[in-house]
């Protein structure tokens, strides 16, 4: 009998503590898009990305032209000249692939620029969200922009519009 009462008490306490959890929902994407510095940084990153991609596309077009020229002249070249041109094409392709990794890789120039421009803004926004949650007694913050698994939330829980003025 004591076990049943104890289990019931634990379940009842668990139910009350679960109901006492106070949480909020934010849409970080909407918050970031409301910040002028963020949209300017994203525009800058996109422009830089397009420039890098154009450089890479031009380099691959140059390699393709080298290859086509080689194919057209292959019959007239000596064995050593053929080998030299093939090596030149292969080496150029390796250089361009290495450049592509250097620019677009996980630790590449574009990622470094992204971190340089966006990290301070992200840190500020996350700090403001954290402070807002603490000041208003929220114990859990869900980001609906980053979580496609949220199937439903009550609109009253969405505090995005309350946070946007704080980040500007």
JOBEL-V324711 format. One record per residue. N is the residue number from 0. RES is the residue in three letters. PHI is phi in whole degrees, 0 to 359 (999 if undefined). NEAR is the number of other ideal C-beta (glycine too) atoms within 12 Angstrom. Layout:
n=(N/N)
res=(RES/RES)
phi=(PHI/PHI)
near=(NEAR/NEAR)
//
This chain:
n=(0/1/2/3/4/5/6/7/8/9/10/11/12/13/14/15/16/17/18/19/20/21/22/23/24/25/26/27/28/29/30/31/32/33/34/35/36/37/38/39/40/41/42/43/44/45/46/47/48/49/50/51/52/53/54/55/56/57/58/59/60/61/62/63/64/65/66/67/68/69/70/71/72/73/74/75/76/77/78/79/80/81/82/83/84/85/86/87/88/89/90/91/92/93/94/95/96/97/98/99/100/101/102/103/104/105/106/107/108/109/110/111/112/113/114/115/116/117/118/119/120/121/122/123/124/125/126/127/128/129/130/131/132/133/134/135/136/137/138/139/140/141/142/143/144/145/146/147/148/149/150/151/152/153/154/155/156/157/158/159/160/161/162/163/164/165/166/167)
res=(UNK/UNK/UNK/UNK/UNK/UNK/UNK/UNK/UNK/UNK/UNK/UNK/UNK/UNK/UNK/UNK/UNK/UNK/UNK/UNK/UNK/UNK/UNK/UNK/UNK/UNK/UNK/UNK/UNK/UNK/UNK/UNK/UNK/UNK/UNK/UNK/UNK/UNK/UNK/UNK/UNK/UNK/UNK/UNK/UNK/UNK/UNK/UNK/UNK/UNK/UNK/UNK/UNK/UNK/UNK/UNK/UNK/UNK/UNK/UNK/UNK/UNK/UNK/UNK/UNK/UNK/UNK/UNK/UNK/UNK/UNK/UNK/UNK/UNK/UNK/UNK/UNK/UNK/UNK/UNK/UNK/UNK/UNK/UNK/UNK/UNK/UNK/UNK/UNK/UNK/UNK/UNK/UNK/UNK/UNK/UNK/UNK/UNK/UNK/UNK/UNK/UNK/UNK/UNK/UNK/UNK/UNK/UNK/UNK/UNK/UNK/UNK/UNK/UNK/UNK/UNK/UNK/UNK/UNK/UNK/UNK/UNK/UNK/UNK/UNK/UNK/UNK/UNK/UNK/UNK/UNK/UNK/UNK/UNK/UNK/UNK/UNK/UNK/UNK/UNK/UNK/UNK/UNK/UNK/UNK/UNK/UNK/UNK/UNK/UNK/UNK/UNK/UNK/UNK/UNK/UNK/UNK/UNK/UNK/UNK/UNK/UNK/UNK/UNK/UNK/UNK/UNK/UNK)
phi=(999/296/296/296/295/295/296/298/295/296/298/295/296/297/294/293/291/292/289/281/297/245/228/223/237/227/247/298/299/294/296/298/293/277/262/301/299/293/293/294/296/295/296/297/295/296/296/298/299/295/296/300/296/296/300/292/299/297/295/292/295/296/296/297/295/301/294/297/297/298/299/291/258/306/294/264/266/286/301/292/293/299/298/298/293/298/298/298/295/297/296/295/295/297/299/292/297/294/299/299/294/297/272/259/293/301/250/282/301/294/294/297/295/300/296/301/276/264/303/300/292/298/301/297/296/295/294/294/298/299/296/301/298/294/295/255/75/272/257/213/238/252/261/284/287/262/240/287/272/285/271/202/210/285/305/294/279/282/255/304/294/284/273/307/296/286/270/274)
near=(7/8/9/10/11/12/13/14/14/14/14/14/14/14/13/12/13/14/11/13/17/18/25/32/32/38/30/30/21/23/36/32/22/23/27/14/21/29/19/17/25/23/17/20/24/18/17/25/22/16/18/27/19/15/22/27/17/16/24/22/16/20/26/18/16/24/21/15/17/25/17/13/16/18/10/12/17/12/10/10/16/18/15/15/26/21/16/20/26/18/16/24/22/16/19/27/19/17/25/22/19/20/28/24/16/13/14/21/23/31/22/19/24/26/19/17/24/27/17/17/29/27/14/22/35/24/17/29/33/21/17/26/27/16/15/19/14/23/16/21/34/29/30/26/19/19/16/9/10/18/8/11/22/12/13/11/24/26/34/32/19/23/35/25/14/24/30/16)
//
